[in-house]
Amino acid sequence: MMQHKMILRVVSKLLIPFILLFGLYVQWHGDFGPGGGFQAGVIFASAFVLYGLIYGLGSLRTVLPSWVTRLFLSLGVLIYSGVGVVCMLMGAKFLDYYVLSSTEHGGQHLGIMLVEIGVGMTVFAGIVTIFCAFAGRAAADMYQGDGDQEESNS
């Protein structure tokens, strides 16, 4: 079984670091061009989904345990909403970033960057969680299906 996936394993090991690097580029370049948190989260998740497809769900959960994805889901939402609450506590409207720095431009940049990081974390963790849920369900269905066939054969 492992011999059949040798080429996929080697190619994925070469591609995954570049996918993650591109995700970082999209995250940090989102202020100045196309990209941002949502796109970066999807790109990051695609690297882990590729890893899970090639190496299996068990290996993926060893590399990225479910508590980590839950933590990223929570932190992402907390960062996003926390920026808005901090803006309100500083006398502005929710997500009115200009109050976050001494200059209006600096506040906008900082606020958008923090919000994009929160969105990226949430999207990444959400997609990986959904993938693992469906992959685990499919594996359980296959396992149950095999048992049903064995019972009917006996």
N, C-alpha and C positions, 0 to 999 in steps of 0.2 A: 504494500500500500504506500509506504513512504517513498519508494523508488518512482512511483507514478507521478508524484508531485515535486520531484527534485528541481526541475526547471522553475516551477512556480515559486518554490521556497527561496531559491537563489535570487530570482528577479525581485521578489517582494522584499527580501532583505536589503537589496540595493535601492529600491524605490522608496521605501517607507521613510528613511531619513530626509530625502529630498521633498517628499510630500509634507512632512512636518516643517521643514525649513520654509517651504512656500507658504504654508499656513501662517507662520510667524511674519513673513513678509506682508501678506495680505492684512494681517491684524494691525501691524504698525504703520502700514502705508495707507490705511483706510481714511486717515484725515486729509490726505493730499490727493487721492485719486480713487479709482474704483476699489472697493473692498470694505473691510470693516469686520465687526464682530461676528455677524451672522455667517458671512462667507468664510471667515477664518475658522469658525467652529465647525462648519460642514467639512472643510478641507482636513482639519485635524481629525475629525471623527472618521473620515474616509480612510485614513491611514490605519486606524485601529480596527475598522471593519475589515479592511484587506487582511490585516494580521489574523483576525478571527476566522475569516473564510479559509485562509491557507493553513493555519496552524491549529484551528479548532477552538471552540468556545472555552474549554478548560484552560488552554494556554493563555487565551485572552484575559480570562478572569484571574489568572496568576499574575500577569503583567499589570492589569488594571482591575483591582478588586472592586466589587460593587460598592463598598463603603467610600471609595475614592470618587466614583461617579455621583453618588448621593451628595458627597461633600461639595463637589463642583457645581451640581445643580443648585444647592442651597446658597453657596457663596456667590454664584453668579447673580441670582435674584437679589440677594442681600446687597451686593455692590451696586446694582442698578438702582434699586429703591433707596439705598442709603445715600447715594449722591443726591437724589431728589429731596430727601428729608433734610440733608445738610443744607441744601439751597434754601429750603423753607425756614430752617432755624436761623439762617443768616439774613432773613428778611425779604427774600425773593420768592417767586413762585416755584412750584415743583419743577425741577430740572431747568431752572433758569440759571445757567452756568456762570454768568458774568461775575457773580459774587464770590466765586471760588478763588480768585486771585486778585492781586492789586491792580492788574490791567484787565480790561474787558476781553481782549484777545486771549490773554493767558488763561483766564477763567473758562472761556469757551473751549480752548484746546484741552485743558485738564479735564473738564467735565465730560466732553465727548469721548476722550480716551478712556476714562474710567467706565463710562457706560458701555462702550464697545468691548472692553475687557469682560465686563459682567455678562453681556449678551453672548460673547464668544464662548465663555465657560459654560453657560447654560445650554446653548445649542449643541456644543460638543458632547456634554454629558447626557443630554436628552437623546441624541441620535444613537450614541453607544448603548444607552440603557434600552432603547427600543429594539436595536439590533439584537442585543443579548436576550431580551424577552422572546422575540420571535424565533431566534436560533435555538434557544432552549426548549421552546414549545415544539418546534419541528423535530428536534432530537427526541423529545419525550413521545411524540406521536409515532415516530419511526420505531422507537423501542417497543411501544405498545402494539404497533402493527405487526412486528416480528413475533411477539408472544402470541397474538391471535392466530397467526398462520401455523405456528408450532402446535397449538392446541387442536386446530382443525386437522392437522396431518396425523395426529396420534390417535 
